Amino acid sequence: MGLGSFFRLVNAGWVLAREGALSVLPVESLPPMMKAGIAMGRLVERPSVRRTGRIERLNAALHKLGPTYVKLGQTLATRPDIVGAQAAVDLSALQDRMPPFDSALVPGILEAALGDKAKALSEISPPIAAASIAQVHKATLRVPGQPPHIVAVKILRPGVGERFRADTNSLYTGARMAQAWSKSSRRLRPVEVVQTLDHSMRLELDLRLEAAAISELSENITNDEGFVIPSVHWDQVAENVLTTSWVEGIPIRDHAALDAAGVDRKALAAKVLQSFLRHAIRDGFFHADMHPGNLFADPRTGDVIAVDFGIMGRINKNERKFLADILFGFITRDYRLVAQRHFDIGYVPPSQSVDDFTLAIRSIGEPLHGRTASDISMARVLGQLFAITELFQMQTRPELVLLQKSMVLVEGVARTLDPDLDIWTVAEPVVGDWLRREEGPIGRIEDLAGHLTRMSTALGRVPALITQAELTMAEHRAMMSRPPDRWMRGAILAVLGSVFVLIVTAIWRLLVLS
């Protein structure tokens, strides 16, 4: 453990305690030693923070510590098992806003990043929006032979990469200490939480990857309606600069402006929720930072306009099927399906009872049916889910962390737009259509094609395995002064037999178990 990382961790703990962030932790569910530590930490709490709300305290502490801790707070919004149900709801609304850096630095940054292509950008405005990692300017793009374009230019903050690496090292130190000193924290996998944050932040710090994400998402939604994203101007893209088309819209959180423009907020809420589910379930690739600051509404069409694609989520076919089955199970009240899928994907260890887990799922699902969004307390639902995770020894699935966070964000945005939203009714067309397609002839043909492709790949490895076996035999012969005796011949045949069995087993698993 580096000394610098240790002192940065101590400083972070001091700031969190001083700003009252420790008050949001679920003390009642913590072991005695941690309760005592939090009680001691609260002794240095500012008296003034006790008069503010829970989320204000947490926001103040995280923003004071800088961009990495803001992102950590957003990541922890997906982990009510760590911070508690109410704090998870609070953190899901955490906004990433920071004062802008000096605009006088912008021309030099553009020239260093883009070279001569920076000259095509002119009339650069003051910062339109500023976050912890980057800020956005409005500019005019002039390309010979084309009319001028109004564009958005996103620029990374100078020095943000170095700051992030130093902060992340200190977070790794704290996570390893927690994992080593507290047995109860191991189930929560704190190191993997930091790894998730580390990975997503590294992706965010290369704007060329954000440009590629916009391109991929654009291809996925070519034939979709109701969801619009900007296009990329690739000649003006670098590691720390991203240029896209300018999009105009009403901020989705400005309900008064939406109403004044005649935007149907109920329809808009449905588009937000259905678009997210369509991208996640159909494509396995979705916008993973859909907080209200990144969403706008087109006043002419009522479409959703999304920006800021620095954090994207990706899930494979099995995880998409898991998500669809879980939602469909709740929609149709098939709680046995919901429970079984948790076992199938490894969320719940096989030592637990499927029947008992089905009963626990029913206790969550039944009170939600027939209720509108305004009647459902996400804090209470998350709290009940947390209790179930402990009871059934459920394990965290790091690959689904971004999906969990995004679903909380999207559900929150949709419910603020339409408090009477029936989440299950809105979700059913997307989930049901995808499942019917997957279980129908087209889905079966696609699955068969996938199996055949994997079998072909496995068979293609057979010659290489045989060649390797022949080389091994040749090496054995070269090492011996006489031809192999009966024992050696038997060993070689056993090796070849084992290779054959492995090949057959691999092909069988691909055909039967995939």
N, C-alpha and C positions, 0 to 999 in steps of 0.2 A: 504493500500500500504506500503510494507516494505521499510525502509530507504535504505537498501542495494540495493534493486532492483532499487530504484529511482536514486541512484548515478551511478549504472552500466549503466542505461539508458542515463544519462547525459554524461557519458564518451563515450558511443557509438555515441551519437549525435555530440560530439566534434570531434571524429576521422573521422566520415563521412564528416563533414564540412571541417575539415583540409585537408583531402585527395581529396577534390573536388567532392565527390559523389553527392552533392546536385545539381551539374550542369546538371545531367542527368534527373532530374525530369521535367515533362511537365508543366512548370510554367504557360503557357498561359491558361491552362484549370483549374487552381486552383482558389479558392476564394481569395479575396484581403488580408485577414488576413494571409493566408498561404503564399501568394506571399511575403508579407512583412517579414515573419519569415525566408523564404529561402534567401531573399536578405540580411538580417542581418547575417545569418549563413555563407554566402559566403564571408563576410568581413574577416574571419579568414582563408580563403583558402590559401594554399601555392602558391606562384607565379609560381613555377615550374610546378604544375599540369595543368596549363592552356595550356602548350605546349604539353601535352599528349592527347591521344584519349579518347573518352568517356568511353569505356570498361576498359581501363587501369586505369582510376581514380576509377571506381567502384570496380574493382578487388583489387586494392591496399587497399582500405578502408575495404572491407569485409575480406580479408585475414589478415589484421592487427588485426581485432576484434576477429578472431578465428573461430573454426569449426561451431559453431551454426549460425553465420552470413553468412558463406559461404552457408550453407544449406538454410538459409532464402532467400539469393539471388537466389538460384536455384528454390525455391518455387515461388518467385515473378516473375520468368520468365513466369509463367502461368497467370499473372495478369496484362495485359497491361492497364486495367482500373484503376490500381493504379499507375504504374510507367511510363506509356506511351508506345506507340507501339515500338519506336526505342529501348528504354531501355529494353523492354521485349525480343526483338531479341538479343540484346547484352548479356543479362543475360542467355539466353538459351545456350550460348556457354561457360558459366562459368565453369572452370575446378577446381576440388577439389584436389589441390596439396599442401603439407606441408613438411617441413624438417622432416626427420625420427627421432624417439627417439633413445636413446642409445642402440645399439645392445647388450651391456653387460647385459642388463636387461632381455633379451629374455629367457635364460635358467631357471632363477628363476620363470618367469611368467608361462612358460610351466609346470614346476614341480608343482607349486601351483595349476594350473588349471586342469592338467591331472593326477597327481599322478604318479604311476609307468608306466602308458601308455606313458608318455613323453619320456621314454627311447627308444621307438621305432623310435623316430625322431632323425636323426643325420645329420652331414654335413650341418648344417644350414648356409645359405648364408647371406651376408649383405642384407639390405632391397632392394628388387627389385622395389617396388613402395610404396610411402607413401602418405596418404591422411589425412584429418582432424580427422578422427575417428580411423583409423587403418592403419597398414602397412603390407606388404606381403613379406615373405621370401621363398626362394626355399630350399627344404630339401629332404633327402632320408628317406623313410619309410621302415623299416625292420620288417616284421611279420614272425614268425616261420612257416615254411612250404610253404612260398610264396617267389617268387623272389622280390628283392628290387624294390620299386616304387619311382619315382621322384614325389614329391607332392608340392603343394603351401600351406603355413601356414600363415593364416591371424590372426593378433594379435591386439586387441584393445589397444589404447594408454592408459597408466596409468593415472588415474584421469580424463579421458574424461567425464565420467558420471557426476561427481560433477560439472565440468565446464559447461556442458550442462544444468543441472538443474538450476544453478544460472543465466545463460544467458536467459533461457526460462522464468523464473520468471520476469526478467526485460522487456522482450518483451510483456508478458501479461500486465504488468503495462502500457506500452506505448500504446498498443492496446485499453485497457479500457479507457485510457485518451482521445484517439482520438475519440472513440465511444461516450463518454460522452460530449465532448466539440464541436464536429463538426457533425452537422446533415447530411451533405453531405457524410461523411465517413461511415455512418451506412449502406447504401446500399452496400458498399464494404465489409462489415463484417470482419473487421480487426481481431477481436478476433478469428473467425473461421479460418482465415489464420494461425494464430499462433497455434491453436489447430491442424491443419493439419500438420504443421511442428513438433509440439510436439509428435504427434502420430507416425509419420514416423521415427523420431529420436529415440524414445524409442524402436521401432522394430529393428532399426539398431544397437542398443547398446547391443543386445542379439544375439550372433552369432549362437546360436542353432536354432533360428527362420530363419536365413538366410540358414542354412543347410536344414531345412524343406522346405523352398521355392525352393531350388535347386531340392530337391526330387520330389516335386509336379510338377514343370515345366518339369522335365525329363520324368515323366509319361505322361504328356500331349503331348509331342513332339516325343514319341517313334516311331511313323510311319511317321514322317515328314522328309523332306530332306532339306538341305541347311542351317540348324541352329544347332549349336553344343554347348553344355555346359559341364563343368567338372562334375565329380561324387564326392560324399561325402565319406570320411573315418570316419565313425561315432565314432569309438573308440578314435579318436583324436579330438573330438569336445567338447567344453565347452562353458560357457557363454561368455568368452572373447577370445576363440581360435577356429578357423575353419580350418580344413585340407581337401583339395580337390585334385583330380588328377591334374597334371601339364599339361597345354595346350600350345602348340607352335603355333605361328602364326605371321603374319605381322601386325603391328598396322594399323588400317583402315585409319588413317589420314596420313600415310606415302605413298603418292601417287607414289612417285618415286620408292620406293621398290616394290609396287604392280605392277607397269608397268614392272619393271625389271624381276619380277618373272612370268610375263605373265598372271597375274590375270585379268580377264575381269571385269573392273570396272562398266560397265553398268549392267552386270548381277548381280554383287555384290550389287549395289544400289537397284535393284529390290528385291533381297533376303532380304535385311535389312527391306525394307518397307513392303513387303508381310508377312514376318515372324511376325513382330510386329502386323499387322492387324489380322493375323490368331490367334495369342495368345489372343488378346483383344476381338475380335468378337466371335470366336469359343469357346474359353475356359473361357473368362472373367478373366484371370489371366496373367499378362504380366510384363516384365522387365520394371521398371519405371525410370531407370537411364541409358538410352542407349546413353550416350555421347561418343564421339570418343575414349576417354581413356579407355573405357570398352569394345571396340569392336576390333576384330582381324579378319584376313582372313587366311584360310588354303591355302597355295600356291599350294598344290597338287590337291585339289578338288574345290577350289574357294568358299567353304562354309564360312558362318559367324560364328565366335566363340565369345561367350559372356562371360564375367566374372562380378563379383561383384553384388550379388543379395540382397544387403541390403535393397534396396527400391523396393518393388513390388506393383503393382496396382491390384485391384480386382473390377470388376463391375458386377452387377447382370444381369439377363436375360433382364429386361426392358431396362437397360442402354445399353446393347449390341445391342438390337434391335434399339434403338435410334441412336447409332453410325452408324450402318450399313445403316439405312434408310437415315441418313443425307448424308453419303458419296455416296450412290446410287443415291440419289436425285440430287446431284451435277454432278455425272457422266452422268446421263440421262437427266439432265437439267429439272428435275421435281421440280421446286422451291416451288410449292404448298405443296408437300410432306415434304420438308425440313422445311417449315414454320409451318405446322400443327404439326409435331413432337416436335417442340420447345414448342408449347402450351400444347401438351399432357403430356410432362414430367415436366411441370411447370416452364420452363425457362422464359417464357413470361406470364405475368398476363392475365387472361381472359378478362380484361377490354379493352385490345388492339385489334386492327383489324387484323384478319388473312390476309385479302387481302392486307392491307398496308405493313404488315411484309413480305408477299410474294414478293412484289415489291422491298423491301429493300434487300432481299436475292438475287433476280435476279440481282440487281445492283452490287453485289459482285461476283456472279457466272459467269455471262456472259463474263466479261473481262478475266477470267482465262481459258476459253475453247480454245483449239488449241494452247496454250502457253506451252513452255518448262519451266523447273524449273528456268533457267537462266533469263527468261523474266518476272518472277513473283517476285514482291517485297513483302516479308512477312511483312515488316514493314508497307507498305501501306495497305495491306489486314487487318492486325491487327488494324491499325488505323481506318479503315472504320467500322470494327466490333465493336470497342469501341464506335464510334459515334452512332451505331445502338443500343447498349445496353442502352445507356443513353436515346435515343429517345423513346424506347419501354419499359423502366423501367424494363429491364431484371435483374433477380436475380442470384447471384452466386450460383452454386451448388457445395458445398465442396467435395462431393463424386466423382466429375468428375475432380477435380483439378489435380490429378496425371496423369490422362489420357490426359488432355490438355497439360500439360508440356511435357509428353512423345511424343506426336504427333509432337510438335514443334522440339524436339530433333531429332527424327527419320527423319523427313522431312529435317532438316538441314544436317544430315549425308548423306542422300541419294542424295541431290542436290550437295554436294561437290564432291561426287564420280562421279556423272553423271549430269553435268549442263544441258544436253538436255533431262533429265528425264521427261516423261509425267506422272505426278502423277496419273491422272485419269485412264489412260490405264493400268498402273501397278496395281492399286488397284482393278479394276473391277473383275478379276477372283476370288479373295478372297471374296470380298463383295457380288458379284452376286451369287457365288456358295452357300454361307451360306444362303442368303435370299431365294434362290430357294429351298434349303433343308428345311428351316423353314416353307415355305408356302406350301410345298409338303406333301405327305402322311406321311412320317417319322416324320416331324415336328409336324403335326397335332396329330399323335398318341402320341408323347411325351408330347404335351400340355394336351391331354386328360388324360394321365396317371398322370400328375402333378395335374390336377383338382381333379381326383378321390382320390389321396393321401391326398390332403388338405381336401376334403369332409370327408374322413374316419377319419382324425385327429379331425375334428370338431365334428363328430358324437361320437367319442370316449370320448369327454368331456361332453356329455349329462348326463351320469350317475352321474358324479361328481356334475354337476349343480343341478340335482334333489336331490341328497343327501344333498347338501348345503341348498336347499329350505326346505327340511324336517327338518333339524336341526334348521333352522330359525323358522319354525312353532312350533317345540317342545319348543324352548326357550320362545316364546310368551305364550304358554300354561302354562309353568312353572311359568311365571310372573303373571299370572292371577289367582284369587281365584275361579273363576267359568268358565265354558266352554265359548268359544268365542261367543259373540253376533253376530247378523246379520251383523253389521258394520265391525267387525273384520274378519268374514268369507269372506266378500267382499274384504277386503284389501289383505288377503292372496291369494285369487283367482286372484286378480289383479297382485300381485307379480309373481305368477306362470305363468299367461298369458304373462307378460312382458318377463319372461325368455324364454318362448316358442317362442315369436316373435323374440327375439334376436337370438335364435338358427336358426330359419328358415331364417332370414335375412342374417346371416353369411354364411349359406350354399348357399343361392341364390347368394350372392356376389362372393363366390368362384367359382361357376359354370358359372356365366354370365359375371362378371366384371374382372376376373383375366386375 
